[in-house]
Amino acid sequence: MFLLDGHPISPDVAFVHNGVQYPANWLRLASPEERAEIGITEVPDPEPYDQRFYWGPNVPKDHGELVKQWTVATRNTAGTLLLPTDWVIIREADNGTPADPAIKAWRESIRVASGTKVAAIKATTTTDELAAYITGTDYPTWPDDPSFSKSVITGGVESAVDVGATVR
């Protein structure tokens, strides 16, 4: 990253310094000596950080607020996963047409998974712990919807395809 008078400047963007207009390609074409001559320094890029959990490198967001946010997001995800099969449950209540037991079991597994995820979120005590859980392997994995295991014809050969319900 290049700095001029303490402010970052971008390669391939024209800039003005001390009344002189520099073309967009000047930073790329100038030698380190030419850049130093007008006061441009090159510094390492800032440390990357996950903006969902941190305001900046090593500057965590408020843990309590993040717990609320991720609890709501988790429950919303569960609701979104359940939504396509709501009609099956409503039809059973309306006219007695039995819902597929596999769908009922899957729906319960979604509710249990949601509860487990929310409990794990609430069990964290720091933003670092929360970030590790959310970005780990357990949080984004949800039970597979049995109604999305379909048989697909590919190239004349029938094979089973499991779409799954992994949400990130």
LOVEX-143604 format. One record per atom (N, C-alpha, C): residue number from 0; x, y, z. Coordinates in Angstrom, 1 decimal, m for minus. Layout:
REM residues N
(pt NUM, (X, Y, Z));
...
END
This chain:
REM residues 168
(pt 0, (0.9, m1.2, 0.0));
(pt 0, (0.0, 0.0, 0.0));
(pt 0, (0.9, 1.2, 0.0));
(pt 1, (0.5, 2.2, m0.8));
(pt 1, (1.3, 3.5, m0.9));
(pt 1, (0.6, 4.5, 0.0));
(pt 2, (1.4, 5.3, 0.7));
(pt 2, (0.9, 6.5, 1.4));
(pt 2, (1.6, 7.8, 0.9));
(pt 3, (0.8, 8.8, 0.8));
(pt 3, (1.3, 10.1, 0.5));
(pt 3, (0.7, 11.1, 1.5));
(pt 4, (1.6, 11.8, 2.2));
(pt 4, (1.1, 12.7, 3.3));
(pt 4, (0.3, 11.9, 4.3));
(pt 5, (0.6, 10.7, 4.6));
(pt 5, (m0.2, 9.9, 5.6));
(pt 5, (m1.5, 9.3, 5.1));
(pt 6, (m1.8, 9.5, 3.8));
(pt 6, (m3.1, 9.1, 3.3));
(pt 6, (m2.8, 8.0, 2.2));
(pt 7, (m3.6, 6.9, 2.2));
(pt 7, (m3.4, 5.9, 1.1));
(pt 7, (m3.7, 6.4, m0.3));
(pt 8, (m2.9, 6.0, m1.2));
(pt 8, (m3.2, 6.3, m2.6));
(pt 8, (m3.2, 5.0, m3.4));
(pt 9, (m4.1, 4.9, m4.4));
(pt 9, (m4.2, 3.7, m5.1));
(pt 9, (m3.4, 3.7, m6.4));
(pt 10, (m2.8, 2.6, m6.7));
(pt 10, (m2.2, 2.4, m8.1));
(pt 10, (m3.3, 2.5, m9.1));
(pt 11, (m3.0, 3.0, m10.3));
(pt 11, (m3.9, 3.1, m11.4));
(pt 11, (m5.0, 4.2, m11.2));
(pt 12, (m4.8, 5.1, m10.3));
(pt 12, (m5.7, 6.3, m10.0));
(pt 12, (m4.8, 7.5, m10.1));
(pt 13, (m5.2, 8.4, m10.9));
(pt 13, (m4.5, 9.7, m11.0));
(pt 13, (m4.6, 10.5, m9.7));
(pt 14, (m3.6, 11.3, m9.4));
(pt 14, (m3.6, 12.1, m8.2));
(pt 14, (m2.8, 13.4, m8.4));
(pt 15, (m3.1, 14.3, m7.5));
(pt 15, (m2.4, 15.6, m7.5));
(pt 15, (m1.7, 15.8, m6.2));
(pt 16, (m0.4, 16.3, m6.4));
(pt 16, (0.4, 16.5, m5.2));
(pt 16, (1.2, 17.8, m5.4));
(pt 17, (1.1, 18.8, m4.5));
(pt 17, (1.8, 20.0, m4.7));
(pt 17, (1.6, 20.7, m6.0));
(pt 18, (0.3, 20.6, m6.5));
(pt 18, (0.0, 21.3, m7.7));
(pt 18, (0.3, 20.5, m9.0));
(pt 19, (0.9, 19.4, m8.8));
(pt 19, (1.3, 18.6, m10.0));
(pt 19, (0.4, 17.4, m10.2));
(pt 20, (m0.2, 17.3, m11.4));
(pt 20, (m1.1, 16.2, m11.7));
(pt 20, (m0.3, 15.0, m12.2));
(pt 21, (m0.5, 13.8, m11.5));
(pt 21, (0.2, 12.6, m11.8));
(pt 21, (m0.8, 11.6, m12.5));
(pt 22, (m0.4, 11.0, m13.6));
(pt 22, (m1.3, 10.1, m14.3));
(pt 22, (m1.6, 8.8, m13.5));
(pt 23, (m2.6, 8.1, m14.0));
(pt 23, (m3.0, 6.9, m13.2));
(pt 23, (m2.0, 5.8, m13.2));
(pt 24, (m1.1, 5.8, m14.2));
(pt 24, (m0.1, 4.7, m14.2));
(pt 24, (1.2, 5.1, m13.5));
(pt 25, (1.3, 6.3, m13.0));
(pt 25, (2.6, 6.8, m12.5));
(pt 25, (3.2, 6.0, m11.4));
(pt 26, (2.3, 5.5, m10.4));
(pt 26, (2.8, 4.7, m9.3));
(pt 26, (3.5, 3.4, m9.8));
(pt 27, (2.9, 2.8, m10.8));
(pt 27, (3.4, 1.6, m11.4));
(pt 27, (4.7, 1.8, m12.1));
(pt 28, (4.8, 2.9, m12.8));
(pt 28, (6.0, 3.2, m13.6));
(pt 28, (7.1, 3.8, m12.9));
(pt 29, (6.8, 4.5, m11.8));
(pt 29, (7.9, 5.3, m11.1));
(pt 29, (8.8, 4.3, m10.3));
(pt 30, (10.0, 4.6, m10.2));
(pt 30, (11.0, 3.9, m9.4));
(pt 30, (10.7, 4.2, m7.9));
(pt 31, (11.2, 3.3, m7.0));
(pt 31, (11.1, 3.6, m5.6));
(pt 31, (11.7, 5.0, m5.2));
(pt 32, (12.8, 5.3, m5.9));
(pt 32, (13.5, 6.6, m5.7));
(pt 32, (12.6, 7.8, m6.1));
(pt 33, (11.9, 7.6, m7.2));
(pt 33, (11.0, 8.7, m7.7));
(pt 33, (9.8, 8.9, m6.8));
(pt 34, (9.3, 7.7, m6.3));
(pt 34, (8.2, 7.8, m5.3));
(pt 34, (8.6, 8.5, m4.0));
(pt 35, (9.8, 8.1, m3.5));
(pt 35, (10.3, 8.7, m2.3));
(pt 35, (10.6, 10.2, m2.5));
(pt 36, (11.0, 10.6, m3.6));
(pt 36, (11.3, 12.0, m3.9));
(pt 36, (10.1, 12.9, m3.7));
(pt 37, (8.9, 12.4, m3.9));
(pt 37, (7.7, 13.3, m3.7));
(pt 37, (7.0, 12.9, m2.4));
(pt 38, (7.6, 12.0, m1.6));
(pt 38, (7.1, 11.7, m0.3));
(pt 38, (6.2, 10.5, m0.2));
(pt 39, (6.2, 9.6, m1.2));
(pt 39, (5.4, 8.4, m1.2));
(pt 39, (6.1, 7.3, m0.5));
(pt 40, (5.5, 6.7, 0.5));
(pt 40, (6.1, 5.6, 1.1));
(pt 40, (5.3, 4.3, 0.9));
(pt 41, (5.9, 3.2, 0.9));
(pt 41, (5.2, 1.9, 0.7));
(pt 41, (5.2, 1.2, 2.1));
(pt 42, (4.0, 0.8, 2.5));
(pt 42, (3.8, 0.1, 3.8));
(pt 42, (3.1, m1.2, 3.6));
(pt 43, (3.2, m2.1, 4.5));
(pt 43, (2.5, m3.4, 4.3));
(pt 43, (1.0, m3.1, 4.3));
(pt 44, (0.2, m3.9, 3.6));
(pt 44, (m1.3, m3.8, 3.7));
(pt 44, (m1.7, m4.1, 5.1));
(pt 45, (m2.8, m3.5, 5.5));
(pt 45, (m3.4, m3.8, 6.8));
(pt 45, (m3.7, m5.3, 7.0));
(pt 46, (m3.6, m5.7, 8.2));
(pt 46, (m4.0, m7.1, 8.5));
(pt 46, (m5.4, m7.4, 8.2));
(pt 47, (m5.7, m8.4, 7.5));
(pt 47, (m7.1, m8.7, 7.2));
(pt 47, (m7.9, m9.1, 8.5));
(pt 48, (m9.2, m8.9, 8.5));
(pt 48, (m10.1, m9.3, 9.6));
(pt 48, (m11.5, m9.5, 9.1));
(pt 49, (m12.2, m10.3, 9.8));
(pt 49, (m13.6, m10.6, 9.5));
(pt 49, (m14.5, m9.5, 10.0));
(pt 50, (m15.0, m8.7, 9.0));
(pt 50, (m15.8, m7.6, 9.4));
(pt 50, (m17.2, m7.9, 10.1));
(pt 51, (m17.5, m9.2, 10.0));
(pt 51, (m18.8, m9.6, 10.7));
(pt 51, (m18.6, m9.5, 12.3));
(pt 52, (m17.3, m9.7, 12.7));
(pt 52, (m17.0, m9.8, 14.1));
(pt 52, (m16.1, m8.7, 14.7));
(pt 53, (m15.4, m8.0, 13.8));
(pt 53, (m14.4, m7.0, 14.2));
(pt 53, (m14.5, m5.7, 13.5));
(pt 54, (m14.2, m4.6, 14.2));
(pt 54, (m14.2, m3.3, 13.6));
(pt 54, (m12.9, m3.0, 12.9));
(pt 55, (m11.9, m3.7, 13.3));
(pt 55, (m10.6, m3.6, 12.7));
(pt 55, (m9.7, m4.7, 13.2));
(pt 56, (m8.5, m4.9, 12.8));
(pt 56, (m7.6, m5.9, 13.3));
(pt 56, (m7.5, m5.8, 14.8));
(pt 57, (m7.9, m6.9, 15.5));
(pt 57, (m7.8, m7.0, 17.0));
(pt 57, (m8.8, m6.0, 17.7));
(pt 58, (m9.8, m5.5, 17.0));
(pt 58, (m10.8, m4.6, 17.6));
(pt 58, (m12.2, m5.3, 17.5));
(pt 59, (m12.5, m6.1, 18.5));
(pt 59, (m13.8, m6.9, 18.4));
(pt 59, (m15.0, m6.0, 18.5));
(pt 60, (m16.1, m6.4, 17.9));
(pt 60, (m17.4, m5.8, 18.1));
(pt 60, (m17.9, m6.3, 19.4));
(pt 61, (m19.0, m5.6, 19.9));
(pt 61, (m19.6, m6.0, 21.2));
(pt 61, (m20.1, m7.4, 21.1));
(pt 62, (m19.6, m8.3, 22.0));
(pt 62, (m20.0, m9.7, 22.0));
(pt 62, (m21.5, m9.9, 22.3));
(pt 63, (m22.1, m9.1, 23.2));
(pt 63, (m23.5, m9.3, 23.5));
(pt 63, (m24.4, m9.0, 22.3));
(pt 64, (m24.0, m7.9, 21.6));
(pt 64, (m24.8, m7.6, 20.4));
(pt 64, (m24.6, m8.6, 19.3));
(pt 65, (m23.4, m9.1, 19.2));
(pt 65, (m23.2, m10.2, 18.1));
(pt 65, (m24.0, m11.4, 18.5));
(pt 66, (m24.1, m11.8, 19.8));
(pt 66, (m24.8, m13.0, 20.2));
(pt 66, (m26.3, m12.8, 19.8));
(pt 67, (m26.9, m11.6, 20.0));
(pt 67, (m28.2, m11.3, 19.6));
(pt 67, (m28.4, m11.4, 18.1));
(pt 68, (m27.4, m10.8, 17.3));
(pt 68, (m27.5, m10.9, 15.9));
(pt 68, (m27.4, m12.3, 15.3));
(pt 69, (m26.5, m13.1, 15.8));
(pt 69, (m26.3, m14.4, 15.3));
(pt 69, (m27.5, m15.4, 15.8));
(pt 70, (m28.1, m15.1, 16.9));
(pt 70, (m29.2, m15.9, 17.4));
(pt 70, (m30.4, m15.6, 16.4));
(pt 71, (m30.6, m14.4, 16.1));
(pt 71, (m31.7, m14.1, 15.1));
(pt 71, (m31.4, m14.7, 13.8));
(pt 72, (m30.2, m14.5, 13.3));
(pt 72, (m29.8, m15.1, 12.0));
(pt 72, (m30.0, m16.6, 11.9));
(pt 73, (m29.6, m17.3, 13.0));
(pt 73, (m29.8, m18.7, 13.1));
(pt 73, (m31.2, m19.1, 13.0));
(pt 74, (m32.0, m18.5, 13.8));
(pt 74, (m33.5, m18.8, 13.8));
(pt 74, (m34.1, m18.5, 12.4));
(pt 75, (m33.7, m17.4, 11.8));
(pt 75, (m34.2, m17.1, 10.5));
(pt 75, (m33.8, m18.1, 9.4));
(pt 76, (m32.5, m18.6, 9.6));
(pt 76, (m32.1, m19.7, 8.6));
(pt 76, (m32.9, m20.9, 8.8));
(pt 77, (m33.2, m21.3, 10.1));
(pt 77, (m34.0, m22.5, 10.3));
(pt 77, (m35.4, m22.3, 9.7));
(pt 78, (m36.0, m21.1, 9.9));
(pt 78, (m37.3, m20.8, 9.3));
(pt 78, (m37.3, m20.9, 7.8));
(pt 79, (m36.2, m20.4, 7.2));
(pt 79, (m36.1, m20.4, 5.8));
(pt 79, (m36.0, m21.9, 5.3));
(pt 80, (m35.3, m22.7, 6.0));
(pt 80, (m35.2, m24.1, 5.6));
(pt 80, (m36.5, m24.8, 5.8));
(pt 81, (m37.3, m24.5, 6.8));
(pt 81, (m38.6, m25.2, 7.0));
(pt 81, (m39.7, m24.7, 6.1));
(pt 82, (m39.6, m23.4, 5.6));
(pt 82, (m40.6, m22.8, 4.8));
(pt 82, (m41.1, m23.7, 3.6));
(pt 83, (m40.2, m24.3, 2.8));
(pt 83, (m40.7, m25.0, 1.7));
(pt 83, (m41.6, m26.2, 2.0));
(pt 84, (m41.5, m26.7, 3.2));
(pt 84, (m42.3, m27.9, 3.6));
(pt 84, (m43.5, m27.5, 4.5));
(pt 85, (m43.7, m26.2, 4.8));
(pt 85, (m44.8, m25.8, 5.7));
(pt 85, (m46.1, m26.3, 5.1));
(pt 86, (m46.3, m26.2, 3.8));
(pt 86, (m47.5, m26.6, 3.1));
(pt 86, (m47.9, m28.0, 3.5));
(pt 87, (m46.9, m28.9, 3.6));
(pt 87, (m47.2, m30.3, 3.9));
(pt 87, (m47.9, m30.4, 5.3));
(pt 88, (m47.4, m29.7, 6.2));
(pt 88, (m47.9, m29.7, 7.6));
(pt 88, (m49.3, m29.0, 7.7));
(pt 89, (m49.4, m28.0, 6.9));
(pt 89, (m50.7, m27.3, 6.9));
(pt 89, (m51.8, m28.1, 6.2));
(pt 90, (m51.4, m28.8, 5.1));
(pt 90, (m52.3, m29.7, 4.5));
(pt 90, (m52.8, m30.8, 5.4));
(pt 91, (m51.9, m31.3, 6.2));
(pt 91, (m52.2, m32.4, 7.2));
(pt 91, (m53.3, m31.8, 8.2));
(pt 92, (m53.0, m30.6, 8.7));
(pt 92, (m53.9, m30.0, 9.6));
(pt 92, (m55.3, m29.7, 9.0));
(pt 93, (m55.2, m29.2, 7.7));
(pt 93, (m56.5, m28.8, 7.0));
(pt 93, (m57.4, m30.0, 6.6));
(pt 94, (m56.8, m31.0, 6.0));
(pt 94, (m57.7, m32.0, 5.4));
(pt 94, (m57.3, m33.4, 5.8));
(pt 95, (m56.3, m33.6, 6.7));
(pt 95, (m55.9, m34.9, 7.2));
(pt 95, (m55.0, m35.7, 6.3));
(pt 96, (m54.5, m35.1, 5.2));
(pt 96, (m53.6, m35.9, 4.4));
(pt 96, (m52.3, m36.0, 5.2));
(pt 97, (m51.9, m37.2, 5.5));
(pt 97, (m50.7, m37.4, 6.3));
(pt 97, (m49.4, m36.8, 5.7));
(pt 98, (m48.6, m36.2, 6.5));
(pt 98, (m47.3, m35.7, 6.1));
(pt 98, (m46.4, m36.8, 6.1));
(pt 99, (m45.4, m36.8, 5.2));
(pt 99, (m44.4, m37.8, 5.1));
(pt 99, (m43.6, m37.8, 6.4));
(pt 100, (m43.5, m39.0, 7.1));
(pt 100, (m42.8, m39.1, 8.3));
(pt 100, (m41.3, m38.6, 8.2));
(pt 101, (m40.7, m38.8, 7.1));
(pt 101, (m39.3, m38.4, 6.9));
(pt 101, (m39.2, m36.8, 6.9));
(pt 102, (m40.3, m36.2, 6.3));
(pt 102, (m40.3, m34.7, 6.4));
(pt 102, (m40.5, m34.2, 7.8));
(pt 103, (m41.4, m34.9, 8.5));
(pt 103, (m41.7, m34.5, 9.9));
(pt 103, (m40.4, m34.6, 10.7));
(pt 104, (m39.7, m35.8, 10.5));
(pt 104, (m38.5, m36.0, 11.3));
(pt 104, (m37.4, m35.0, 10.9));
(pt 105, (m37.3, m34.7, 9.6));
(pt 105, (m36.3, m33.7, 9.2));
(pt 105, (m36.6, m32.3, 9.8));
(pt 106, (m37.9, m31.9, 9.8));
(pt 106, (m38.3, m30.6, 10.3));
(pt 106, (m37.9, m30.6, 11.8));
(pt 107, (m38.2, m31.6, 12.6));
(pt 107, (m37.8, m31.7, 14.0));
(pt 107, (m36.3, m31.5, 14.1));
(pt 108, (m35.5, m32.2, 13.2));
(pt 108, (m34.0, m32.1, 13.3));
(pt 108, (m33.6, m30.7, 13.0));
(pt 109, (m34.3, m30.0, 12.2));
(pt 109, (m33.9, m28.6, 11.9));
(pt 109, (m34.1, m27.7, 13.2));
(pt 110, (m35.3, m28.0, 13.8));
(pt 110, (m35.6, m27.2, 15.1));
(pt 110, (m34.5, m27.6, 16.2));
(pt 111, (m34.2, m28.8, 16.3));
(pt 111, (m33.2, m29.2, 17.3));
(pt 111, (m31.8, m28.6, 16.9));
(pt 112, (m31.4, m28.7, 15.6));
(pt 112, (m30.2, m28.1, 15.2));
(pt 112, (m30.1, m26.6, 15.5));
(pt 113, (m31.2, m25.9, 15.2));
(pt 113, (m31.3, m24.5, 15.5));
(pt 113, (m31.1, m24.2, 17.0));
(pt 114, (m31.8, m25.0, 17.8));
(pt 114, (m31.6, m24.9, 19.3));
(pt 114, (m30.2, m25.1, 19.7));
(pt 115, (m29.6, m26.1, 19.2));
(pt 115, (m28.2, m26.5, 19.5));
(pt 115, (m27.3, m25.3, 19.1));
(pt 116, (m27.5, m24.8, 17.9));
(pt 116, (m26.6, m23.7, 17.4));
(pt 116, (m26.8, m22.4, 18.3));
(pt 117, (m28.1, m22.1, 18.6));
(pt 117, (m28.3, m20.9, 19.5));
(pt 117, (m27.7, m21.1, 20.9));
(pt 118, (m27.8, m22.3, 21.4));
(pt 118, (m27.2, m22.6, 22.7));
(pt 118, (m25.7, m22.4, 22.6));
(pt 119, (m25.1, m22.9, 21.6));
(pt 119, (m23.6, m22.8, 21.4));
(pt 119, (m23.2, m21.3, 21.3));
(pt 120, (m24.0, m20.6, 20.5));
(pt 120, (m23.8, m19.1, 20.4));
(pt 120, (m23.8, m18.4, 21.7));
(pt 121, (m24.9, m18.7, 22.5));
(pt 121, (m25.0, m18.1, 23.8));
(pt 121, (m24.0, m18.6, 24.8));
(pt 122, (m23.4, m19.7, 24.6));
(pt 122, (m22.3, m20.2, 25.5));
(pt 122, (m21.0, m19.5, 25.3));
(pt 123, (m20.8, m18.8, 24.2));
(pt 123, (m19.6, m18.1, 24.0));
(pt 123, (m19.5, m17.0, 24.9));
(pt 124, (m18.2, m16.7, 25.3));
(pt 124, (m18.0, m15.5, 26.3));
(pt 124, (m17.2, m14.4, 25.7));
(pt 125, (m16.6, m14.6, 24.5));
(pt 125, (m15.9, m13.6, 23.8));
(pt 125, (m16.2, m13.6, 22.3));
(pt 126, (m15.9, m12.5, 21.7));
(pt 126, (m16.1, m12.3, 20.3));
(pt 126, (m15.2, m13.3, 19.5));
(pt 127, (m14.0, m13.6, 20.0));
(pt 127, (m13.1, m14.6, 19.4));
(pt 127, (m13.8, m15.9, 19.4));
(pt 128, (m14.3, m16.3, 20.5));
(pt 128, (m15.0, m17.7, 20.6));
(pt 128, (m16.2, m17.7, 19.7));
(pt 129, (m17.0, m16.7, 19.6));
(pt 129, (m18.1, m16.6, 18.7));
(pt 129, (m17.7, m16.8, 17.3));
(pt 130, (m16.7, m16.0, 16.9));
(pt 130, (m16.2, m16.0, 15.5));
(pt 130, (m15.7, m17.4, 15.2));
(pt 131, (m15.0, m18.0, 16.1));
(pt 131, (m14.5, m19.4, 15.9));
(pt 131, (m15.6, m20.4, 15.6));
(pt 132, (m16.7, m20.3, 16.4));
(pt 132, (m17.8, m21.2, 16.3));
(pt 132, (m18.5, m20.9, 14.9));
(pt 133, (m18.8, m19.7, 14.6));
(pt 133, (m19.6, m19.4, 13.4));
(pt 133, (m18.8, m19.7, 12.2));
(pt 134, (m17.5, m19.5, 12.2));
(pt 134, (m16.7, m19.8, 11.0));
(pt 134, (m16.2, m21.3, 11.0));
(pt 135, (m16.5, m22.0, 12.0));
(pt 135, (m16.1, m23.4, 12.1));
(pt 135, (m16.9, m24.3, 11.2));
(pt 136, (m16.8, m25.6, 11.4));
(pt 136, (m17.5, m26.6, 10.6));
(pt 136, (m18.9, m26.9, 11.1));
(pt 137, (m19.2, m26.7, 12.4));
(pt 137, (m20.5, m27.1, 12.9));
(pt 137, (m21.6, m26.1, 12.6));
(pt 138, (m21.3, m24.9, 12.7));
(pt 138, (m22.4, m23.9, 12.5));
(pt 138, (m23.0, m23.9, 11.1));
(pt 139, (m22.3, m23.9, 10.1));
(pt 139, (m23.0, m23.8, 8.7));
(pt 139, (m23.6, m25.1, 8.3));
(pt 140, (m23.5, m26.2, 9.0));
(pt 140, (m24.1, m27.4, 8.5));
(pt 140, (m25.4, m27.7, 9.1));
(pt 141, (m26.4, m28.0, 8.3));
(pt 141, (m27.8, m28.2, 8.7));
(pt 141, (m28.1, m29.6, 8.2));
(pt 142, (m29.1, m30.3, 8.8));
(pt 142, (m29.6, m31.6, 8.3));
(pt 142, (m30.1, m31.5, 6.9));
(pt 143, (m29.8, m32.6, 6.1));
(pt 143, (m30.3, m32.6, 4.7));
(pt 143, (m31.8, m32.8, 4.7));
(pt 144, (m32.4, m32.1, 3.8));
(pt 144, (m33.9, m32.2, 3.5));
(pt 144, (m34.1, m33.4, 2.7));
(pt 145, (m34.9, m34.4, 3.2));
(pt 145, (m35.1, m35.6, 2.4));
(pt 145, (m35.9, m35.4, 1.1));
(pt 146, (m36.6, m34.3, 1.0));
(pt 146, (m37.4, m34.1, m0.2));
(pt 146, (m36.5, m33.5, m1.4));
(pt 147, (m35.2, m33.2, m1.0));
(pt 147, (m34.3, m32.7, m2.1));
(pt 147, (m33.3, m33.8, m2.5));
(pt 148, (m33.5, m35.0, m2.1));
(pt 148, (m32.7, m36.1, m2.7));
(pt 148, (m33.5, m36.6, m3.9));
(pt 149, (m33.0, m36.2, m5.0));
(pt 149, (m33.7, m36.5, m6.3));
(pt 149, (m32.9, m37.4, m7.2));
(pt 150, (m33.6, m38.1, m8.0));
(pt 150, (m32.9, m38.9, m9.0));
(pt 150, (m32.8, m38.0, m10.3));
(pt 151, (m31.6, m38.0, m10.8));
(pt 151, (m31.3, m37.1, m12.0));
(pt 151, (m30.8, m37.9, m13.1));
(pt 152, (m31.2, m37.7, m14.3));
(pt 152, (m30.7, m38.3, m15.5));
(pt 152, (m29.6, m37.5, m16.0));
(pt 153, (m28.4, m38.1, m16.1));
(pt 153, (m27.2, m37.4, m16.7));
(pt 153, (m26.6, m38.3, m17.7));
(pt 154, (m26.6, m37.8, m18.9));
(pt 154, (m25.9, m38.5, m20.0));
(pt 154, (m26.5, m39.9, m20.2));
(pt 155, (m27.8, m40.1, m19.9));
(pt 155, (m28.5, m41.4, m20.1));
(pt 155, (m28.3, m42.3, m19.0));
(pt 156, (m27.5, m41.9, m18.0));
(pt 156, (m27.3, m42.8, m16.8));
(pt 156, (m28.0, m42.1, m15.6));
(pt 157, (m28.8, m42.9, m14.9));
(pt 157, (m29.5, m42.4, m13.8));
(pt 157, (m28.6, m42.4, m12.5));
(pt 158, (m28.5, m41.4, m11.8));
(pt 158, (m27.7, m41.4, m10.6));
(pt 158, (m28.4, m40.5, m9.5));
(pt 159, (m28.1, m40.8, m8.3));
(pt 159, (m28.8, m40.1, m7.2));
(pt 159, (m27.9, m38.8, m6.9));
(pt 160, (m28.6, m37.7, m6.8));
(pt 160, (m27.9, m36.4, m6.4));
(pt 160, (m28.5, m35.9, m5.1));
(pt 161, (m27.7, m35.6, m4.2));
(pt 161, (m28.1, m35.1, m2.9));
(pt 161, (m27.7, m33.6, m2.8));
(pt 162, (m28.7, m32.8, m3.0));
(pt 162, (m28.4, m31.3, m3.0));
(pt 162, (m28.0, m30.9, m1.6));
(pt 163, (m28.6, m31.4, m0.6));
(pt 163, (m28.2, m31.0, 0.8));
(pt 163, (m28.7, m29.6, 1.2));
(pt 164, (m28.4, m29.2, 2.4));
(pt 164, (m28.9, m27.9, 2.9));
(pt 164, (m27.8, m27.2, 3.7));
(pt 165, (m26.6, m27.3, 3.2));
(pt 165, (m25.5, m26.6, 3.9));
(pt 165, (m25.6, m25.1, 3.6));
(pt 166, (m25.8, m24.3, 4.7));
(pt 166, (m26.0, m22.9, 4.6));
(pt 166, (m24.7, m22.2, 5.1));
(pt 167, (m24.2, m21.2, 4.4));
(pt 167, (m23.1, m20.4, 4.9));
(pt 167, (m23.4, m19.0, 4.9));
END
